[in-house]
């Protein structure tokens, strides 16, 4: 059994995460609009839901944690957004950016909660995540568990476990245009990033007619359903959506 060496982000005052996300909201949006032609598509139905939503997204870049909640308004009550991630020492160190943004200090400040590896038991590895969502906090998760070299790889069952235990609605999110982006291309304004938001997926629909399956297979099937919805978004949600600063 592996032992994680990082204390939980839950015990860092959430005030700091709230302030940091507000501070990043304006400069990140300005930068991405100017240099990456940032555009939002799909549905903003999720804004009508109470807090305690799971945002499930494809994983294309180490900055996806910034991309996913960018459509949420500056004055929205949804902040701070929480994240799930593996321990920093398990991330590959391929660029200097990974050293800056993937470390325990950054995880603390961004309310990133460690999904403990090697425990072979979701009730242990995701115990904290369930509690955070049940407390009425939104959480971002990447079902494939790593940057998507192959978008069709089979997603992990963690997302299904969280939905099953919290009954939280899932908002599918697709990030397009950020995979293997080079800083040079960003600065030359050659990059176009689009973020697609789908209609919420609900526990009752995701787990419908799966009673005859064992728990492991149920989680696999539900994870695949969610990932399929994510991958379909750029093909069916082509309507642009604007920003409401209040929601």
Buried (B, 14 or more C-beta within 10 A) or exposed (E): EEEBEBEEBBEBEBEBBBBBBBEEBEEBBEEBEEBBBBBBBBBBEBBEBEBBBBBBBBBBBBBBBBBBBBBBBBEBEBBBBBBBBBBBEBBEEEEEEBEEBBBBEBBBBBBBBBBBEEBEEBEEBBBBBBBBBEEEBBBBBBBBBEBBEEBEEEBBBBBBBBBBBBBBBBBBBBBBBBBEBEEEEBEEEEBEBBBBBBBBBBBEEBBEEBEEBEEEEBBBBBBBBBBEBBBBBBEEBEEEBEBBEEB
